[in-house]
Amino acid sequence: MATLSKIVSALVLSALAALVAVRLGLITEAQSPFSPLSLETRNQWFVGLKLGALRDDPELCRSVLAPRIIDAVAVSDRPPRNGCGWRNAVAFNQIDGARMSVRPLTCAMVAATALWVIDTVQPAARAAFGSGVANIHHFGTYSCRNIAGRDRRSQHAKANAIDISGFTLEDGRAISVLRNWNGAGPKAAFLHRIFDGARPYFRITVGPDYNAAHADHFHFDRGGFWGFGLG
């Protein structure tokens, strides 16, 4: 109990210090843990914490999904049965100018995906190829199934995961996780850069180096634990 009390006290003191720092102008609103998440603000701090706040708050989450950036619409809940179903999910067809037809995906996952595309994917594509991403390809979101080889539901069973398989640039060039992950060329460098850049937004990031089952896609989800997982 003493350890828990110390942790709570430290968190309270940190929060108070951050609040004072914002009011004194020592840190910006984007750096404050109290400022709302925004798809239009770069270099935000405490992104994981703010994404977590969206999970059970549909109104807050949908207010974050700015129509100028993403054409998200609410999807009716499918209350979970036998570990399968979803709550607080949306559908969309484009993020930041990139076509990407998705339905359904939990709202917090959509916000995370949007931030990844805006802050990482598009800037990396323009820097590497002089062309933005026009299409983002994926293998789907919802699937009522277990994790491969495990007696436990996948985050796909909760519409809380997405498998990214590749990209098409505005100039027509194609980039495939399966064909281009390995190697030393600019396409491989781009894929590694955006995969590494996904970690601030998703709790689980699994790619081709994990196992053969992920050779052709990146698995991203916002499951219960940070930093590891299985597709």
Secondary structure by P-SEA (a helix, b strand, c coil): caaaaaaaaaaaaaaaaaaaaaaacccccccccccccccccccccaaaaaaaaacccaaaaaaacccccccccccccccccccccccccccccccccbbbbbccccaaaaaaaaaaaaccaaaaaaacccccccbbbbccccccccccccccccccccccbbbbcccccccbbbbbcccccccccaaaaaaaaaaaaaccccccccccccccccccbbbbbbccccccccc
